[in-house]
């Protein structure tokens, strides 16, 4: 059955005669249309008529319209208005700027702006590092996108990408107190993106690259990082890899398999696939085969290769096995999907080793529906919130940047990524681990704190921190 989601939540304002049993008739019609009723609120009662707002979750936009149409056919029921709650939430954007200081007197104005601000400007000119202490730079991150690879939507451009980047900024603030600002660029040229980031770098304490298509995103991050004096982090790559590693460490404890001996098949040879592979290899995984639409990737494969896939070919599938995804799965311990919906079948999962681990992370629809492999796979994780074990980057990026900002890190290191993965995994005590609880909830407020502390310490240990003292968690 399709999931009825708040993402497709509508509120119908209905007017009808105030008679006993009438509300029951209306809710029955909604139920027959497979709508999930949430709130039912009285708006007004007047002259024998009642106006109610009824909130209903649907499975998609078409389903929502079908529910409204069925209610509208009822005798004596007038559909006054229909509101899409998701669109209402986005009206005017999801974030705004607030002043931290009052400006109510002449003294306030003279200190916050002219003439007092000139003293602060001169101080920063004499000591550029003081910009971190005396401006928003100490706590501000740029969320940069060109809109070329947005969620499951593809290349929709910078304007249409803006709601996602706003959402990212909202999560930064909510979970780690980081002030993030969306920067959506009207270019998909690698050189222009790099140049733009260099020019705006004095404003920010870090760059979070977001929803930029592969393999350009890999090149942009690699080239930009040494050209700016703040860390550059591509969340679609490294955030995903960090959370996957955290989940895998705990899943292996559940199935009691050592990480050095497992065989992993990863489907999806984009930026996320590359980052996951690199991080897994760094913690001792010996056997990884990466697949794309054409099947297994290996060194001598001809056709369908690019710079990312050639990199993967040198690091994985050392036996150079050719074949389809289904053939690679035979005897594998772990499947990790960062690819597309419905590329696996239950019969293919049955060919894997005992107690298989399935991370089907394609969004919005996973590589295989979890309900079809209950009892076949031992541990199942997805990228969705309506199944157990949600592998979501929000477990990583807010705390990761919080830690880097706290110590004014200059760059991202491999040790910082590994520390973040260990921190996420450690939030769940070993005695609490279950097959459907290998990764903390995105709403577990311990996670961002643990990640921030671990990343800050790793930055200090790696010598990339400019501040030794760690301020309190914002």
N, C-alpha and C positions, 0 to 999 in steps of 0.2 A: 504493500500500500504506500502511495506517495505521502511524504511528510507534509503536514500542514504547519506552516512556518510563520512566525511573526514578521518575517521579511515580506510576506504577502498578506499583511493584516489590513483589513478594511473596517471602517466604522460607518454603519448605516444609520442615518437619522430617519426614524419611521413615525408617521402619524396615523393613529387608528382609534376607533371607538373604544372607550374605557369600559370594557365588559369582561366579566369573569371568564377565564380560559383562553382569552384572545392571545395573550403572550405565549401561552403553551403551544397554540397553533403555529405561531410564527417560529418559535424555536424548533418545532418539529420539522417544519419545511427546511429550515437551515440545516438541521441534522440529516435529513434525507438527501440534501445536496452535498453531504460530506464536509460541511463547514464545522470548524471547531470554535464554539462560542467562548469568548472571554468575558469581558465586562458587559453588564446590562445596567444602564443608568437612566433614571427619569430626568428629562430636561424640563418638561412643563406639563401641567394638567389644566385644561381650560374648556369649559362649556361641553363637558362630556367626552372630550377627546384627550388622548394622552400622546405625548411625544417622548420617544425613547431613543437613546443611542445604544446600538448593539454592536459590539466589536467581535469580529470573526476572523480566524486565521484560515487562509486558503493554501492550496499547494502551488499555485502560480497565478499570473494575472488573469488568464482565461477562466480559471476556476472561480476566481473572485467575482468576475462579471457574471458567470453562470449563477452563482448564489444570489446576487442582487436581482437578476432577471426573474428567478423563481419567486423571490419574495414579492417582487413588483406585480406578479400575476395574481396575488391573493386579493380577493374581494375586500374592499374597505380598508386596504393598507396602502398608504401613500409614502413612497420613498422620497423624502424631502431632499436629502443630500447624501452623497457617498464620499468619504475621505479615505485616502490612502495614507496610512499612518507612517510608512517609511518616507514618503515624499514630504509629509508634514514635518518630520524630524529634520529634514534637510533644508527647509525654508530658511533662506538667509545664511546658509552655511552652518557648520557645527562648532566652529571655534571663533573666538574674538580676542582682542587685546584689552587688557585691563591696566590701568595705572597703579603702580605700587606706592606712589607717594601723593599726598594731598597737595593741591595748589589752590589755597583759599585766601592767602594773604600776599602782600608785596614781598615779604621775606621769602615765602615759599617760591614765588616766581623768580626771585633774584638768585636763589640757590639752584633751582632745578633747570633754569634756563639762563638767559643773560642777566647780569654779567658773570655770575658765579661759575657757570659751566665752562668758561674759558680756562679757568685754573685747572680743571680736570683734563681738558683737552691738551693743555701744555704738559701735564704730568704724563699722559699717555704718549705724547710725541717724544718725550725724553726717555721713556721706558715703555716700549710697545707691549711688553708682557703684562703690564698693569691693566691692559684692556680687559683681561680675563676677570680682574677683580672689580673694575669700575664701570663695566658696561654689561649688557645682556649676554655678551659672548660666553660668560662663564656657565650659562645654563641653557643655551639655545642651539638647536640642531636644525639644519636644513634638510627637508625631505624632498629630494630632487627626482623628478621623473620627466620622461618625454612622452608618456602615454602609449608606448609601443607594445607593451605586453601586460595589460591590466587584468589581474585576476583571471577569470576564464573568458574574458571579453576580447582579448587580443589587442590589435593596434587601433585604439579608438581616439588617440590624440590627446593633447594636453588639457583642453577644456573639459572633456568628458572624464578625464582621469582625476580631476580635482576633488570630487567627493571621496575618493579612496585616500588621497593624500591628506585631506582634512581628517579623515577617520584615523589615519596613522598618527597625526599630530595629537588628536584627542586621547588616544591610548597612551602616548608618551607622557602626557600630563597626568592622566588618571592613575596610571600604575607606578610612575616613578618621579613625578614632579618635574619632568623635563619640559621646557618650552620649545616646541617644535613648530616650524612653519612650512607650509607646502609651497614648493617652487616648481611649477609645471612649465616646461620650456617649449616654445614653438619652434623646435628644431629636433631632428633625429640624426643630425650629423655628429659623429664622434668628436671631431676636432672642436666644433662649436660648443658642445656640452662641456667638454673639459675646460675650454677657455672661459665659459660662463662661470663655472664653479670656482676657478682660480680668482676671477674678478670679484666674486661675492664672499670669498673666504674670510676677509677681515670681520665680517658680521657674525660668524658662527663658530661654535666650539666643536662642531663635527658635521659630517655629511652622511646622511642615510640615503643611499641610492635605492630607487624603488621602481619596479615595473618597467624596466628597460630590457628590450629583447636581447636574447642570446644570439650570437656570441659577442655583440657590441658591449654589453654590460661588463663582461669580463675584461675587455680591453680598457674600457673607461675607468674601472676601479684600479686596475694595475698601473695605468699611466698617471692617474690623478693623484693617487696616494702620496708619492714622493714630491709632488709639486705644491702641496699645501701643508700648513703647519698644524693641522688638526686631523683626527682620525677619519678615514673613509671606510664605510661599512655598507656592503650591498646585502640588504636583509634577505632578499629572495634567494641568495646563495647561502650566506653564512648563518643567518638566523635559522633557516630551515635545517641546515646541516647540524647545528648545535642542538636543536630540539630533537632531531632524529637520533643523534648519538645518545642523548640523555635517555630517551625512551628505550633505545636498543639495550643499553647497559642494564636497565631494570628488567626488561623482557628476558634477557639472557639469565638473570638470576631466577626468574620464575621457571624457566625450562631447564635450568642447571646445565648450560653449555658454555664452555670457555670461548671468549671472543677470538682467540688465535686459531681455533679449529673450525669455525663456522664457514659455510659457503653462502654467499650473498648474491642474489640476482637483483639488479637495479634497473628499472625500466624508466627511461627518460634521460636523454643525453644532452640536456641543456645546462644552463648555469647552475641550477640547483643540484642536478645529478653530478656535475663536476665537483662542486664544493662538498657534497656528502661523501663522495668517493675519497677525496683527498683527506678529509677528517677521519674517516674510518681506517684508511691505510695508516694514518699517523698514530692510531692507538693499537695497532697490531693485527688488524684483519689481514689475512693472507690470501683469501680467495674471493674475488669480486668479478662478476661478469656484468657489463653494462649493455643494455639493449636499446635500440631505437625502433622506428617503424620497419626497418629492413632486417631487424634481428640483432644478433650479437655483434659487438664492435671488437675488432682485433687489428693488429698492426698491419696486416697485408690486405685488409679489406679494400675493395675498390668501389667507388660510388657512394654518394650520400655522406661524405666526410667533410668536416670543417675544422677550424683550429681547435675548438673544444673537444671534438671527437677524436682528433689525432692525439691530443694530450691524454685523453682517457685510454686510447689504444695502447700507449706505452706503459701505462700504469696497471692495467687490468687484463683479465683473460690471457694470462701469460701462456696458456696452452694453445692459444689461437683457435678456439673452438668456433666454428661457424654454425649457424642454425637459427631457428625461430625462438621467440621468447618461451614458448611452451616446451621446447626441447632443452633449453637452458635450465628450466625449473626442476627437472628431474634430479632428485637427491639433494636439492638446495635446502638450507635451514631457514633462510630469511628471504622474503621478497620485499623490496622497497619500491614503491611506485610514485614517481613525480611526472606523470605522463598524461593519460587520457582515460575517460570512462570506459568501463566494461571491456577491458582487454584480456581479462582472465575468466576462466570457468572453474566451478568447483572440482571437476574432474582433473584439471591441471594442478590444482592445489593438492589433490590426493597423491600426486606423483612425487611430492616433496618428501624430505626426511621426516622422521617422527617429530611431533610437537612443532609444527612449522609456525613461524612468526610472519604475519602479514601486515605491512604498513602500506595501505592503499590511500595515498594522499592527494590524488587528483580532486580538484574542486570545480564545480559543486558536487559532481558525481564521481565516486571512487572507482578505481580499476576493477573492483568486484564488490558487490553489495555484501556487507558483513553478515546479514541474516542468512545468506545462502551458504556460508561456510562455518556456521556454528557447529561445533562438534568435529569439524575437520581441522581447522586451524586452532592452535592452542592460545595464541595471543593475536588480537586484531586491533589495529589502530587506524584512524582516518584523520582527515583534516576538518571533519565536521563536528559541530557541537551537539548534534542529536544522537551521537553514538558514544560509547565509552572510549577513553584513551584518545582525546583530541590532541593531535600534534599541531600546535598553533604557534606561530612566531612571536605572538605577544608574550609568551613565556620567556623570551630571550631579549628582544631589542630594547624594551624600556629599561630594564636593569643593566643591560650591557652598556648603554650610553650613560646611565646614571653613574656607573662605576668609572667610566672613562672621564667624564666631566669632573667627578670628584677629585681626581688626581691630575687633571689637565693632560691626559695622555696625548702623545703626538701621533701615534699610529696604532693600528690593530696588529696584534701578534697571534701566532698559532697557540701559544700558551694561554692567552686570554680566552680564546674560543674553547679550549679544552677545560679551562677552569669554569667557564659558564655552564658547559654541559654537565660537569660533575656537580655543580651547585644545584642545577635543576633536578637532577636525579636524586640528590641527597635529601631533598625536601620530603620525600616519601621514605620513611624508615623501612629497613628490610623486613621487619615483622609485619608491616602493613601492606607489603606488595601482594597484589593479586593479578590474575590474568587480565582483568578489566580495570586495573588501577596501577598502571606502570608509569604514569605521567601525571603531575599535579594539575588541578583545575586552573584554568586561566584566571579565575577569580581568587586563587589562593595568594593572599597578600604577602606570604613569606617568600615567594619566588623572586620577585624583583629585588628585595633586600639581599637575599642570598647571592643572586647573580651579581649585583652591584659590588658587594664586598669582595667576592672572588675575583672579579675582573680588575678591580682597583688594586688588589694585592698582586695579581699577576703582572699588571703594568709596572708596578713598583719593582718587582723582582726582575723584570725584563729590562729595566732602565729606560723605559719610554715615558715615564711620568715626570711632570714638571712641578708637581706639588707633593710633598711627603705626607703632610697631615691630611686626613680625610675628614671633610665636614660631615655633619650628620645627614642622614637620609632625608631628602626633600619630600 
